[in-house]
Amino acid sequence: MKTRIHIFLTKYLLIALLYSSLSYSQTSGDFWSDVQFGGSAGLGFGNNFTQIMVAPGALYRFNEYVGAGAGAQYSYVKQDDIYKASIYGGSVIGVFNPLPYIQLSAELEQLRVNLKYDENYRYPFYANTDREKDFWNTALFLGAGYQMENITVGIRYNVLFDDNDFVYADALLPFIRVYF
């Protein structure tokens, strides 16, 4: 039931976002001048650990206060002798700037997770036959940040976070957004 609700929300929020963007662009006549492109990228290395993440995105500015956009994400995560995972999906975001340097945001993210445990790893919750997990993970982030020109630094909270989440370790996450 929870998955159906997430899919429903994701699908209809994306349709509403696209419809409002297209209808607004037809009245203003200069759609592409209000689009900003950017996103984020990350590399993490540690003791037998590797993480690579790429997340491009686009943001349409309706005016100086409100913007909406979409993004894609791909991550590869590997902990030697334990697991490796490919994580990919997309998100829709809405931003609000009540002041030029303050940005509030809401972001709905839908990710597909392909997780595979090493054959020699003995994870206490899984039988030897359950070495692979493929599932969808939905996150709804509410965030606040400090905006300096094209960069926003802040913190966001996943209101759908679950302690058994295999994607995020915590509901509260810092972020850096860059759009040009």
C-alpha positions in Angstrom: 0.0 0.0 0.0 2.8 2.4 0.9 4.6 1.8 -2.4 1.4 2.5 -4.4 1.0 5.8 -2.6 4.6 6.8 -3.3 4.2 5.9 -7.0 0.9 7.8 -7.2 2.5 10.9 -5.6 5.6 10.7 -7.8 3.7 10.3 -11.0 1.1 13.1 -10.4 3.5 15.6 -8.9 5.7 15.2 -12.0 2.8 15.7 -14.3 1.6 18.8 -12.4 5.1 20.2 -12.5 5.5 19.7 -16.2 2.0 21.1 -16.9 2.6 24.2 -14.9 6.0 24.8 -16.4 4.7 24.4 -20.0 1.7 26.6 -19.5 3.8 29.3 -17.9 6.4 29.2 -20.6 3.8 29.7 -23.3 2.7 33.0 -21.7 6.2 34.4 -21.1 7.7 33.5 -24.5 11.3 33.1 -23.2 11.3 29.8 -21.3 15.0 28.8 -21.7 16.4 32.1 -20.3 14.7 31.2 -16.9 16.2 27.6 -16.8 19.2 27.0 -14.6 21.3 23.8 -15.0 23.5 22.2 -12.4 23.4 19.5 -9.8 26.0 17.7 -7.7 28.7 15.1 -7.9 30.5 13.2 -5.2 33.4 10.8 -4.6 34.0 8.9 -1.3 36.9 6.7 -0.5 37.8 5.0 2.7 39.0 1.7 4.2 37.8 -0.7 1.5 34.9 1.6 0.7 34.1 3.4 -2.6 31.2 5.7 -3.5 30.7 7.6 -6.8 27.6 9.8 -7.3 26.4 12.0 -10.2 23.2 14.0 -10.0 22.5 16.5 -12.8 19.4 18.7 -12.6 17.6 21.6 -14.1 15.6 24.3 -12.3 13.1 26.7 -13.9 12.7 30.1 -12.1 9.2 31.3 -12.3 10.3 34.6 -10.6 12.8 35.7 -8.1 11.0 33.8 -5.3 9.8 30.5 -6.8 11.4 27.7 -8.9 10.8 24.1 -9.8 12.8 21.5 -11.4 13.8 17.9 -12.0 16.9 15.9 -11.6 18.5 12.4 -12.2 20.8 10.5 -10.0 23.2 7.6 -10.2 25.4 6.2 -7.4 27.7 3.3 -7.2 28.6 2.1 -3.7 30.9 -0.7 -2.7 32.2 -2.0 0.6 34.8 -4.7 -0.1 33.8 -8.2 1.2 30.3 -6.9 2.2 28.2 -5.4 -0.6 27.9 -3.4 -3.7 25.0 -1.3 -4.9 23.8 0.6 -8.0 21.3 3.3 -7.2 19.5 5.3 -9.8 16.4 7.4 -10.2 15.0 10.9 -10.3 13.5 13.7 -8.3 11.3 16.8 -8.6 12.1 19.9 -6.5 10.4 23.1 -5.6 12.3 26.0 -4.1 11.1 29.2 -2.4 13.3 32.2 -1.6 11.5 34.4 0.9 14.7 36.5 1.1 17.5 36.7 -1.5 19.9 34.6 0.7 17.4 32.1 2.2 16.1 29.1 0.3 13.4 26.7 1.4 12.8 23.5 -0.6 10.7 20.4 -1.0 12.1 17.5 -3.0 10.4 14.2 -3.9 13.0 11.5 -4.8 12.4 8.1 -6.2 15.4 5.7 -6.4 15.8 2.2 -7.7 18.3 0.2 -5.6 20.1 -2.9 -6.8 22.0 -4.3 -3.8 24.1 -7.4 -3.8 25.8 -8.9 -0.7 29.2 -10.6 -1.1 28.8 -14.4 -1.1 31.1 -14.7 2.0 29.4 -12.0 4.0 27.1 -13.3 6.8 24.6 -10.6 7.4 22.5 -11.6 10.4 19.1 -10.7 9.0 19.4 -12.6 5.7 19.6 -16.3 4.8 22.3 -17.4 2.5 19.8 -17.5 -0.4 18.8 -13.8 0.0 22.0 -12.2 -1.3 20.3 -9.6 -3.7 17.8 -6.9 -3.0 16.1 -4.9 -5.8 13.7 -2.3 -4.5 12.4 1.3 -4.8 13.1 3.9 -2.2 11.1 7.1 -1.9 12.2 10.1 0.0 10.5 13.4 0.6 13.0 16.1 1.7 12.1 19.4 3.3 15.1 21.7 3.4 16.4 25.1 4.3 19.7 26.7 3.1 21.8 29.8 2.7 22.1 30.9 -0.9 25.1 32.7 -2.3 24.8 33.5 -6.0 24.4 30.1 -7.7 25.3 28.0 -4.6 23.0 26.9 -1.8 24.3 25.2 1.3 21.9 23.8 3.8 20.2 20.9 5.5 17.3 18.8 4.6 15.0 16.3 6.4 13.6 13.1 4.9 10.0 13.0 6.3 9.6 9.4 4.9 12.8 8.1 6.5 12.7 4.6 7.9 15.3 3.1 10.3 15.6 0.1 7.9 16.4 2.4 5.0 19.2 0.9 2.8 19.9 4.2 1.0 20.3 6.9 3.7 21.8 6.4 7.2 20.0 9.3 8.7 16.9 11.4 8.1 18.8 14.7 8.4 21.3 15.3 5.6 23.4 18.3 4.6 23.3 19.4 0.9 25.1 21.7 -1.6 23.2 22.7 -4.7 24.9 24.5 -7.6 22.8 25.9 -10.5 24.1 28.1 -13.4 
